[in-house]
Amino acid sequence: MAEASNAEYRAHFETYSSFNKLVMFMVLWLALILSSMALGLVAHVGFLSILLGVGGTIVLLAAFAIMN
């Protein structure tokens, strides 16, 4: 098996980290959207549901944008 160079290892690690962040964002965003839908449809708290969905999405985007 061929040994990977340091540059290849670093590139692979950066790709893995980026993919890991993407998956984490999607899982958190899906949980946020599902909880907002539950508030709106089941609990009949529509305005709070919209605020939570839009505000939470903005916060998630900002958090993952500044994350290293």
C-alpha positions in Angstrom: 0.0 0.0 0.0 1.4 3.4 -1.0 2.1 5.9 1.7 0.2 9.2 1.5 2.1 12.4 1.5 1.6 15.1 4.1 -0.2 17.3 1.6 -2.6 14.5 0.6 -3.3 13.7 4.2 -4.1 17.3 4.9 -6.4 17.6 1.9 -8.2 14.5 2.9 -8.6 15.7 6.5 -10.0 19.1 5.3 -12.5 17.3 3.0 -13.5 15.0 5.8 -14.0 17.9 8.2 -16.0 19.9 5.7 -18.3 16.9 5.1 -18.7 16.3 8.8 -19.8 20.0 9.3 -22.3 19.7 6.5 -23.8 16.5 7.9 -24.0 18.1 11.4 -25.6 21.2 10.0 -28.2 19.2 8.1 -29.1 17.0 11.1 -29.5 20.1 13.4 -31.5 22.0 10.7 -33.8 19.0 10.2 -34.4 18.7 13.9 -35.2 22.5 14.0 -37.6 22.4 11.1 -39.4 19.3 12.4 -39.8 20.9 15.9 -41.1 24.1 14.3 -43.6 22.1 12.2 -44.7 20.3 15.4 -45.3 23.6 17.2 -47.2 25.0 14.3 -49.3 21.9 13.4 -49.8 20.0 16.6 -49.6 22.7 19.3 -51.3 25.4 17.2 -48.6 28.0 18.0 -48.0 29.3 14.5 -46.3 32.6 15.1 -43.8 31.0 17.6 -43.2 28.3 15.1 -42.3 30.7 12.3 -40.0 32.7 14.6 -38.3 29.6 15.8 -37.9 28.2 12.2 -36.6 31.4 10.7 -34.5 32.6 13.7 -33.1 29.2 14.3 -32.1 28.8 10.6 -30.3 32.2 10.7 -28.5 31.3 13.9 -27.4 27.9 12.5 -26.1 29.5 9.3 -24.2 32.1 11.3 -22.8 29.6 13.8 -21.6 27.3 11.0 -20.2 30.2 9.0 -17.9 31.3 11.8 -17.0 27.8 13.0 -13.4 26.7 12.2 
